[in-house]
Amino acid sequence: MFDNLSERLERSFKILKGEGKITEINVAETLKDVRRALLDADVNYKVAKNFTDTVKEKALGQNVLTAVKPSQLMVKIVHDELTTLMGGDTAEIELKGRPAVILMSGLQGSGKTTFSGKLARMMKSKKNRKPLLVACDVYRPAAIEQLKVLGQQVEVPVYSELGSKDPVQIALNAIQEAKAKGYDLVIVDTAGRLAVDEQMMNEIEAIKKAINPDATLFVVDAMTGQDAVNTAREFNERLDFTGVVLTKLDGDTRGGAALSIRTVVNKPIMFVGTGEKLDAVDQFHPARMADRILGMGDIVSLVERAQEQYDEEEAKRLQKKIQKNQFDFNDFLTQIHQIKKMGNLKELASMIPGVGKAIKDIDIDDNAFKSIEAIIYSMTPEERTHPEILNGTRRTRIAKGSGTSIQEVNRLLKQFDQTRKMMKMVTGSKMAGMMQKMKKK
């Protein structure tokens, strides 16, 4: 997402490189290119015009410090305005009811049902909620079945009424079920259509009026571009929803919907779907997204994802093993699994400042670890624990068992040995530093 926009904006800022100061002429030239880049990214034309007008006004009112180049100042101004354009502060969802109720809305195919499952998982694992999913799409049995499958995968129960054609009553009954069984969050999935129509809007209005949800979320496929903005406007006029969920941000989308939707409907983007996996959902942070659009990475989100997989006791155990040079292939395998849980490898790499642009044309396969795992799984328990016993005969057997070559096995063993030595050195230097501090005290 945003790759083309990031590239175009970078080219626009180059107009100011080498300039000694900001003038109306070079700013006008830069912003003409910026506006064109925004329009090409499918940003609403009024939003793009207002954005560049504001940037121009702020840029011409700035005195460029000696230590700051005009292009750097322009990047900062554009970054701040992009953040404001997408909402400024991170929008938090307020859930006060007992049970709290979230109503999902959106067109068919927007990813509404899948997001309901993802949201249930997120609320359960990160907010310690006890959610209940509710199937209110009474027209498509496949939608009810899909929600049940998702519920099983995230270990969240699903309330449905087979044969009932009354979504309002189903939603009300589900809330009573939640109260009776101690669920503190109800997520109501509703029916969608291929386009906005009166029957669908009347139905979801009736559901909202009956259950009075704490939050109504509008789910939209980011790949639909400006259609996403138009649909959001229509839904908001009827539902006055709380916030927006943008799905499929990992797809081949130009990103304009994310930049336009906040301004057009004046409602915050609250969550984004970043992949097919059930953990591929993030809270939307405007400042971090602005960082990524301008090629600055998103190191905060990367650290947060790492922390989700972080186990303090496991880390302490691992540190002791590294200090004693006992880090083995079992530990290596555990680390691989934790990295894989963090999400799409290319997306993770793009969060590192400066890396996104470097890897944009490189295809990073999510199965990159597959051959490594196959090699490790082909080792005996003793070989995993004591890699030093892996002689030529054992390596040949492992290569055959894993469907790889002896060269690949040798390469992995060499890399593993280098990694182990480096980890021991890093841990050792940290320990030495701590000892020095303690002596000084």
PABA-944741 format. One record per residue: residue in three letters; x, y, z of N, C-alpha, C in turn. Coordinates in steps of 0.001 Angstrom, whole numbers, plus 500000, padded with zeros to 6 digits. Layout:
BEGIN
ALAXYZXYZXYZ
...
// end
This chain:
BEGIN
MET500828498807500000500000500000500000500870501254500000
PHE500450502297499314501104503599499291502480503615498618
ASP502934502483498045504270502446497437504422503511496355
ASN503431503572495449503510504546494350503464505977494866
LEU502596506210495858502484507556496428503800507959497095
SER504388507038497844505668507322498521506739507715497508
GLU506779506968496399507775507219495353507562508601494711
ARG506298508902494421505977510176493773506285511362494688
LEU505955511216495979506225512297496923507715512540497064
GLU508485511458497065509939511585497180510483512369495986
ARG509951512066494793510381512786493589510000514267493681
SER508839514536494254508382515925494395509326516727495279
PHE509775516119496382510651516838497317512027517110496710
LYS512394516318495710513703516518495073513781517849494350
ILE512623518406493990512587519711493327513235520771494229
LEU513068520593495553513600521571496507515041521285496904
LYS515575520127496520516954519797496890517909520743496187
GLY518886521221496930519863522137496365519409523590496422
GLU518111523803496756517606525173496877518075525769498201
GLY518436527016498195518910527663499413517785528080500329
LYS516620528368499745515498528780500579514173528424499894
ILE513121528499500695511782528236500164511237529529499562
THR510795529450498310510186530605497647508828530193497101
GLU508031531159496730506698530851496196506803530047494911
ILE507861530303494135508027529597492852508370528123493062
ASN509410527841493889509774526427494034508759525636494859
VAL508062526312495780507004525636496536505844525279495601
ALA505477526220494740504371525988493796504685524804492891
GLU505936524719492444506351523622491568506315522280492302
THR506795522298493547506793521076494356505372520604494628
LEU504516521540495042503153521168495433502280520790494251
LYS502617521302493072501913520876491857502147519381491653
ASP503393518973491888503749517558491761503122516728492875
VAL503073517296494082502466516597495226500977516377494961
ARG500285517416494453498846517278494183498594516208493128
ARG499444516208492085499307515196491031499508513788491613
ALA500470513660492523500746512367493159499552511904493985
LEU498915512839494694497746512500495514496565512074494641
LEU496349512795493555495242512450492648495471511084492005
ASP496718510808491628497049509502491048496847508375492055
ALA496980508726493349496777507728494411495299507582494761
ASP494426508246493979492979508151494140492452508938495337
VAL493175509988495720492689510879496772491630511798496162
ASN490573512052496907489506512956496483490105514308496059
TYR489668514839494901490333516033494346490201517252495259
LYS489060517393495961488896518521496892489843518383498074
VAL489987517148498551490899516875499671492333517192499256
ALA492700516768498028494065517000497526494338518504497400
LYS493351519260496901493530520710496726493677521404498078
ASN492768521090499018492840521705500351494158521374501039
PHE494610520132500845495857519674501464497038520507500961
THR497168520631499636498314521362499077498222522868499374
ASP497003523405499440496838524827499801497335525076501221
THR496990524165502132497419524305503536498926524175503656
VAL499495523192502951500949522996502990501663524237502451
LYS501150524799501357501762525996500754501749527167501731
GLU500600527362502365500454528458503327501456528321504473
LYS501610527085504981502527526861506102503987526948505668
ALA504272526456504466505655526458503975506159527879503750
LEU505309528723503154505736530100502857505841530947504125
GLY505206530509505183505272531242506449506437530813507324
GLN507260529858506834508365529323507634509683529974507248
ASN510481530255508256511864530660508027512725529413508115
VAL513481529126507074514303527908507062515549528128507912
LEU515721527308508937516901527392509797518133526960509016
THR519280527450509437520531527124508738520772525623508688
ALA520386524936509802520659523497509901519635522657509154
VAL518558523282508682517493522533508022517397522941506555
LYS517409521961505680517299522226504243515820522418503886
PRO515542523219502847514139523432502437513371522129502197
SER514029521148501562513338519873501281512982519150502573
GLN513867519266503591513598518614504882512420519282505585
LEU512390520609505501511288521339506115509970520994505434
MET509998520883504103508788520539503360508296519140503749
VAL509218518196503917508845516838504330508142516887505680
LYS508667517694506608508053517792507940506646518382507854
ILE506506519452507057505185520078506926504185519097506309
VAL504609518402505250503731517416504589503396516279505557
HIS504381515827506346504147514763507329503074515194508331
ASP503204516408508865502242516908509854500844517035509257
GLU500782517504507999499475517662507357498849516324506976
LEU499681515353506575499158514006506301498562513405507568
THR499259513613508688498771513105509983497429513729510328
THR497329515047510137496067515752510406494968515265509465
LEU495326515097508189494374514647507174493752513298507541
MET494560512416508139494074511075508481493504510988509895
GLY493380512142510554492700512127511848493477512703513002
GLY494788512916512826495580513485513911495886512464514993
ASP495084512452516036495299511500517140494707510139516806
THR495251509121517445494724507765517295493356507689517958
ALA492356507178517225490988507094517756490804505803518541
GLU490377505931519780490118504772520630488622504432520596
ILE488323503149520614486920502724520636486449502669522089
GLU485346503348522398484838503398523775483736502365523965
LEU483973501462524906483018500379525173482630500423526650
LYS481436500957526923481017501145528320479900500201528756
GLY479161499652527799478009498823528134478382497505528791
ARG477427496895529462477616495568530063476483494654529636
PRO476617493923528546477816493856527719477935495073526780
ALA479160495361526381479382496375525351478984495763524003
VAL478456496592523105477974496077521810478634496846520667
ILE479176496098519703479734496702518483478923496204517295
LEU478406497130516503477624496788515317478498496972514080
MET478581495934513251479372495997512018478463496340510834
SER478941497235509965478162497586508771479099497653507572
GLY478518497563506374479329497624505161478741496784504055
LEU479285496928502865478787496176501713479277494733501728
GLN478604493902500976479021492508500817480383492475500114
GLY481288491663500641482609491540500029483644492507500577
SER483241493339501546484173494324502104485118493704503135
GLY484802492465503559485624491821504583485040491983505978
LYS483741492295506022483046492579507289483037491377508234
THR482679490196507706482601488997508541483982488583509032
THR484962488609508141486335488257508537486848489227509586
PHE486564490522509392487019491501510379486354491277511730
SER485094490862511729484406490583512997485178489537513796
GLY485631488484513092486435487446513749487763487990514239
LYS488415488816513407489708489417513794489548490321515011
LEU488462491116515009488221492035516121487959491260517412
ALA487198490165517301486927489328518478488235488791519053
ARG489118488343518167490421487814518607491244488910519280
MET491271490096518657492040491217519201491525491626520582
MET490201491731520716489610492144521989489838491100523077
LYS489839489850522677490059488760523633491511488723524106
SER492456488815523161493865488657523506494512489918524061
LYS494096491094523558494752492334523974493994493114525042
LYS492666492958525084491859493733526033491228492859527114
ASN491549491564527097491011490609528082489483490603528119
ARG488885490802526950487424490765526838486945489331526638
LYS485663489135526933485038487832526699483943488046525645
PRO484318487947524349483367488330523296482412487206522858
LEU481296487653522290480323486766521648480067487323520251
LEU480269486499519231479981486901517857478526486592517528
VAL477886487470516750476465487268516427476269487287514912
ALA475645486239514387475413486109512942474039486661512586
CYS474009487879512037472739488506511675472538488624510165
ASP473402487954509376473172487910507928472257486716507659
VAL470965486976507638469977485888507532469728485475506085
TYR470386486142505129470138485860503723471157484903503115
ARG472329484850503693473390483996503146473848482979504194
PRO473386481715504077473830480679505019475356480567505067
ALA476002480854503928477465480768503873478113481777504821
ALA477470482941505007478009483969505895477953483505507346
ILE476853482840507700476703482303509066477747481217509309
GLU477916480353508315478902479274508428480320479837508514
GLN480585480874507726481909481511507745482217482073509127
LEU481214482719509745481409483296511074481644482193512112
LYS480958481073511949481151479946512885482564479378512771
VAL483055479266511545484427478767511323485434479722511953
LEU485213481023511731486104482034512308486049481976513831
GLY484841481805514365484670481705515817485465480542516403
GLN485432479404515703486207478238516157487700478539516129
GLN488151479208515078489585479510514928490097480455516010
VAL489272481426516397489711482383517431489197482004518815
GLU488503480862518873487958480331520136486994481319520801
VAL486066481810519982485013482718520452483674482131520009
PRO482694482011520922481395481435520541480617482322519572
VAL479772481681518766478953482406517783477480482135518072
TYR476703483219518194475264483084518404474559483207517054
SER473728482216516739472940482264515498471600481582515747
GLU470616481901514919469299481276515031468916480709513671
LEU469069479408513545468790478740512276467309478878511918
GLY467043479344510725465655479452510273465041480816510514
SER465580481601511430465024482928511709465394483900510594
LYS464449484739510222464684485758509195464557487165509786
ASP464660487254511123464490488541511802465809488944512467
PRO466672489693511756467977490057512321467891490926513571
VAL466847491747513674466679492607514856466476491744516103
GLN465591490753515994465307489881517132466519489013517480
ILE467235488564516443468447487753516675469455488559517490
ALA469649489818517117470603490682517819470174490899519273
LEU468879491164519480468370491369520846468524490099521685
ASN468198488950521089468324487671521811469783487381522158
ALA470691487754521240472128487519521471472624488325522666
ILE472128489555522806472536490398523945472039489796525261
GLN470834489265525237470310488581526432471135487343526761
GLU471539486624525717472399485438525886473738485843526517
ALA474274486957526052475554487448526586475424487796528070
LYS474342488461528424474108488817529834473977487571530708
ALA473253486584530196473010485361530963474287484538531153
LYS475186484571530154476378483715530211477678484461530505
GLY477571485738530827478743486475531285479676486974530203
TYR479194487112528958480031487704527898479964489221528044
ASP481130489885527981481133491334528203481270492143526915
LEU481263491453525778481333492142524487480547491366523440
VAL479671492052522734478878491435521665479238492118520347
ILE479669491320519366480020491858518037478992491340517036
VAL478200492259516485477078491883515619477468492046514153
ASP477549490917513428477834490933511990476512491016511233
THR476411491931510293475137492146509587475252491817508099
ALA474112491809507437474074491508506006474540492708505188
GLY475141492416504046475545493476503119474930493217501761
ARG475088494149500879474651493982499484475828494344498585
LEU475679494093497292476739494462496352476782495969496126
ALA475682496647496446475637498110496358474658498606497413
VAL474732499892497731473836500458498737472393500376498228
ASP471506499785499027470085499788498647469219500057499877
GLU467978500420499630467074500873500691466774499777501708
GLN466576498532501231466238497436502138467357497200503154
MET468604497166502665469738496945503559469858498076504573
MET469724499326504121469891500463505013468782500508506065
ASN467545500199505658466436500167506616466663499100507679
GLU467175497953507230467404496830508146468475497164509191
ILE469604497701508732470686497971509686470326499160510589
GLU469528500098510057469033501191510909468157500630512025
ALA467309499661511678466409499050512673467216498290513735
ILE468261497581513299469105496849514253469781497839515206
LYS470322498915514655471015499900515492470064500529516510
LYS468868500877516058467894501499516953467505500546518080
ALA467388499250517751466942498258518749468021497947519781
ILE469276497813519349470321497368520284471153498513520863
ASN471046499718520278471773500893520774473252500560521075
PRO474020500252520059475406499805520271476323500896520834
ASP477380500470521521478398501416521997479154502005520809
ALA479351501184519778480075501644518590479512500976517348
THR479408501740516276479026501201514967480212501411514038
LEU480740500318513504481909500405512634481500500163511183
PHE482009501008510305481763500850508875482999500211508252
VAL482831499015507692483946498258507113483949498461505604
VAL485117498864505078485197499132503645486501498577503075
ASP486402498049501875487552497512501156488361498675500585
ALA489607498846501062490444499966500613490741499912499125
MET490639498723498512490953498574497095489874499158496188
THR488736499556496764487664500138495941487880501632495695
GLY488941502215496223489301503599495926488228504593496298
GLN487937505527495366486976506586495664485570506059495907
ASP485248504876495388483952504268495682483806504045497184
ALA484930503747497847484923503538499299484465504809500009
VAL484937505945499522484577507226500132483097507530499912
ASN482618507295498699481205507551498393480281506660499209
THR480654505375499345479851504434500132479856504850501600
ALA481010505256502099481126505699503492480203506872503764
ARG480129507793502801479268508969502967477803508551503096
GLU477374507613502229475970507159502251475636506433503549
PHE476529505559503995476297504835505242476272505799506431
ASN477163506772506417477249507702507545475991508561507655
GLU475417508945506502474200509750506513473033509009507165
ARG473029507687506993471933506881507552472234506360508961
LEU473494506016509222473829505348510482474565506222511485
ASP475169507301511006476035508113511868477007507184512616
PHE477810506444511848478684505435512462479809506073513276
THR480435505255514115481468505734515046482816505893514357
GLY483170504910513539484474504946512896484545503992511720
VAL485663504054511018485858503299509777486900502197509981
VAL486677501075509308487648499987509247488046499821507790
LEU489321499975507488489817499776506121490433498387506017
THR489876497541505168490415496191504986491253496125503708
LYS492036495069503600492838494759502403493879495836502089
LEU494473496403503128495525497398502907496813496748502417
ASP496859495413502458498033494696501947497921494477500444
GLY496766494826499874496543494582498447497165495657497578
ASP496910495538496283497457496487495309496551497712495253
THR496576498485496327495706499650496413496531500929496383
ARG495946501979495834496685503240495746496593504048497038
GLY495701503651497951495672504261499271494865505524499412
GLY494283506015498311493564507283498369492392507296499335
ALA491735506140499490490585506067500394490994506416501816
ALA492160505899502243492642506156503606492903507636503829
LEU493361508323502771493681509738502902492449510637502767
SER491402510142502115490220510971501850489093510764502842
ILE488935509555503305487715509159504006487494509948505295
ARG488580510234506004488473510973507275487906512375507041
THR488361513028505989487924514399505694486490514432505182
VAL486159513485504314484845513492503661483711513193504637
VAL483882512185505510482778511820506427483014512344507847
ASN484197512923508091484538513448509413484395512394510514
LYS484790511168510189484795510088511167486172509419511118
PRO486703509007512256488075508471512279488183507072511687
ILE489353506803511100489692505422510739490194504778512035
MET489572503690512455489898503105513762490758501845513665
PHE490509501039512619491265499799512459491612499596510993
VAL492674498844510752493045498478509382493348496987509328
GLY492877496341508261493193494935508025494398494868507102
THR495413494099507488496668494102506727497030492737506150
GLY496077491814506110496383490489505562495252489529505832
GLU495423488288505383494366487287505523494367486600506884
LYS495523486552507542495603485873508836494755486596509874
LEU494284485845510860493361486413511842494021487391512809
ASP495349487432512822496031488431513651496466489645512818
ALA496115489635511514496522490719510607495538491877510686
VAL495495492501511856494636493669512067495356494597513037
ASP495302495893512754495982496871513606495065498038513909
GLN495289498647515063494647499924515337495292500936514385
PHE494510501894513910495042502859512946495690504035513668
HIS496952504296513338497691505415513919498064506389512800
PRO497400507542512694497666508484511593499142508885511455
ALA499810509187512570501207509636512500502114508533511967
ARG501853507303512396502677506176511929502437505917510442
MET501182506064509999500891505866508586501561506956507752
ALA501593508185508271502293509274507577503779508954507459
ASP504352508383508528505761507946508488505990506986507331
ARG505085506024507208505258504980506187505067505539504777
ILE504116506457504617503883507063503307505128507822502849
LEU505805508468503793506982509268503458508280508468503555
GLY508158507131503633509336506260503602510156506277504880
MET509533506673505999510266506749507264510137505471508091
GLY509414504481507565509232503243508319508204503401509421
ASP508082502395510257507137502418511380507696501529512478
ILE508773501984513077509489501160514045508662500899515301
VAL507767501837515657506938501662516855506014500459516702
SER505351500360515533504458499215515290505235497907515252
LEU506451497964514702507289496764514640507621496283516045
VAL507993497209516922508313496854518316507069496309519016
GLU505911496926518759504668496461519394504346495031518988
ARG504524494737517714504263493362517249505230492377517896
ALA506492492791518035507483491925518664507116491678520127
GLN506636492730520802506272492602522217505098491649522417
GLU504194491599521430503056490677521531503518489231521593
GLN504647488937520932505168487568520906506219487335522005
TYR506506488388522781507599488342523757507146487660525043
ASP507926486704525497507676486002526748508879486260527659
GLU508648486958528771509761487379529646510535486191530202
GLU509800485175530656510475484001531232511303483278530170
GLU510726483158528968511434482509527855512696483300527497
ALA512579484647527535513733485503527215514864485303528224
LYS514513485199529500515527484982530544516214483628530360
ARG515401482616530061515952481263529846516899481272528650
LEU516491481972527594517290482033526379518605482773526625
GLN518537483846527408519744484625527698520783483774528437
LYS520323482966529375521241482091530116521894481079529184
LYS521104480532528255521638479546527308522673480190526381
ILE522398481428525956523329482136525062524653482398525776
GLN524564482821527041525774483099527834526651481857527973
LYS525998480703528068526737479433528231527042478776526884
ASN526756479501525796526940478986524434526160477694524203
GLN524932477663524755524087476467524633522857476714523753
PHE522836477841523070521740478149522144521719477075521059
ASP520598476358520906520559475233519970519460475405518921
PHE519273474364518091518301474463517001516856474472517495
ASN516600473956518687515257474049519260514919475513519548
ASP515890476247520093515708477672520376515563478462519069
PHE516377478085518080516350478737516767514973478590516129
LEU514414477393516232513086477102515678512013477936516378
THR512132478071517700511179478881518471511195480331518007
GLN512419480858517757512552482242517298511923482435515919
ILE512086481446515037511484481509513702509963481578513812
HIS509399480735514679507946480702514852507429482033515381
GLN508186482675516271507758483968516807507783485050515729
ILE508801485017514876508884485990513771507702485798512820
LYS507372484553512511506271484257511583504930484734512138
LYS504784484679513467503540485118514093503352486632513994
MET504454487350513799504382488808513750503728489332512483
GLY503647488498511436502956488923510221503763488744508958
ASN503262489360507878503890489280506560505323489818506610
LEU506287489022506101507706489371506215508058490676505496
LYS507487490883504314507798492107503562507244493329504282
GLU506052493186504852505454494290505596506297494620506822
LEU506766493577507527507613493791508703508892494518508323
ALA509513494066507234510771494681506789510553496140506397
SER509391496440505798509126497818505350508919498778506517
MET508702498230507719508535499077508905509874499620509404
ILE510975499031508934512297499494509339512652500707508484
PRO512978501859509116513277503073508340514331502839507265
GLY514003503268506031514954503161504919514893501845504172
VAL514218500845504738514204499519504113513080499387503089
GLY511944500045503356510776499908502480511085500138501018
LYS511783501234500722512111501576499335513072500548498733
ALA514020500094499553515051499167499064514475497821498648
ILE513361497406499299512821496066499028511525496086498223
LYS511133497282497729509811497362497087509667496462495869
ASP510772496221495147510709495363493961511173493937494248
ILE511466493651495510511937492319495886510768491504496415
ASP510624490311495923509543489438496365510021488636497572
ILE509510488987498757509877488251499973508784487240500260
ASP509119485984500069508150484903500227507908484634501705
ASP506618484512502090506299484181503480506756482771503845
ASN507106481976502809507619480625503054509149480596503061
ALA509746481777503306511211481880503269511873480961504283
PHE511164480665505372511734479823506427511458478332506207
LYS510718478028505145510235476654504957511371475640504882
SER512395475923504062513499474971503911514319474867505201
ILE514458475989505924515185475975507199514466475087508199
GLU513130475266508268512336474445509192512427472965508806
ALA512364472678507500512438471290507032513764470648507455
ILE514850471420507335516171470898507725516210470609509223
ILE515709471548510026515738471362511490514838470196511906
TYR513650470097511276512738468993511617513301467620511212
SER514248467618510274514855466354509839515998465907510762
MET516343466749511732517371466379512714516758465561513843
THR517571464738514459517123463999515658517132464969516838
PRO516401464668517931516431465535519117517854465816519606
GLU518719464790519551520100464963520005520853465934519088
GLU520616465836517776521300466712516822520868468159516980
ARG519600468382517284519118469747517488519766470380518723
THR519928469553519761520491470048521021522011470193520950
HIS522656469311520185524130469318520082524535469375518604
PRO524444470558517969524762470692516535526197470282516184
GLU527092470297517188528494469969516925528699468518516488
ILE527706467633516708527862466215516321527471465965514859
LEU527046467027514164526573466857512783527751466677511818
ASN528134465428511625529219465104510689528666464935509274
GLY529538464552508342529144464431506934528006463461506704
THR528039462307507371526995461279507201525646461796507660
ARG525640462442508823524394462969509373523834464088508470
ARG524719464921507961524284466028507099523659465520505799
THR524230464455505265523671463846504039522272463308504313
ARG522115462634505465520801462091505832519770463211506009
ILE520180464308506650519277465444506884518863466084505561
ALA519815466215504634519515466794503312518467465962502581
LYS518622464642502616517647463745501957516294463826502645
GLY516312463837503968515055463862504739514274465151504589
SER514974466253504339514313467562504240514040467984502803
GLY514498467170501837514294467514500433515147468687499995
THR516277468905500685517198469987500324518538469378499891
SER519498470244499604520821469757499201521793469815500375
ILE522904469099500243523930469109501283524507470522501431
GLN524546471282500311525043472667500362524140473549501233
GLU522811473347501094521869474133501903522009473805503383
VAL522215472518503684522398472099505085523671472722505643
ASN524765472640504865526039473219505307525936474730505509
ARG525201475383504593525035476840504694524293477217505976
LEU523220476459506276522448476734507492523307476533508743
LEU524080475456508765524930475169509929525984476263510122
LYS526526476752509019527525477817509099526884479113509620
GLN525697479445509085524996480649509523524589480543510992
PHE524159479351511379523753479121512768524939479323513706
ASP526090478781513318527298478899514137527703480372514280
GLN527620481118513168527963482544513208526977483322514088
THR525698482972513969524658483622514777524891483364516258
ARG525212482126516584525437481752517985526619482536518578
LYS527708482660517803528885483395518273528564484876518469
MET527811485442517505527459486853517584526560487120518794
MET525581486245519023524662486401520154525415486333521477
LYS526389485441521542527190485301522769528006486567523016
MET528561487130521928529360488357522049528498489528522527
VAL527303489673521917526398490774522269525948490648523713
THR525537489439524114525086489199525486526226489419526462
GLY527420488960526083528596489116526946528949490565527175
SER528877491384526107529204492811526243528174493533527092
LYS526898493117526989525854493711527832526103493410529300
MET526456492153529573526731491732530951527920492500531503
ALA528965492668530678530162493402531107529813494853531434
GLY528960495448530607528528496827530837527764496965532138
MET526906495995532416526130496017533660527043495878534872
MET528063495023534761529025494811535848529789496113536129
GLN530155496801535063530884498068535210530043499098535937
LYS528754499166535573527850500103536227527701499792537706
MET527617498497538009527449498083539401528684498449540236
LYS529871498303539627531142498629540320531203500126540637
LYS530744500941539657530766502388539856529848502816541002
LYS528731502095541143527796502424542225528381502030543571
// end
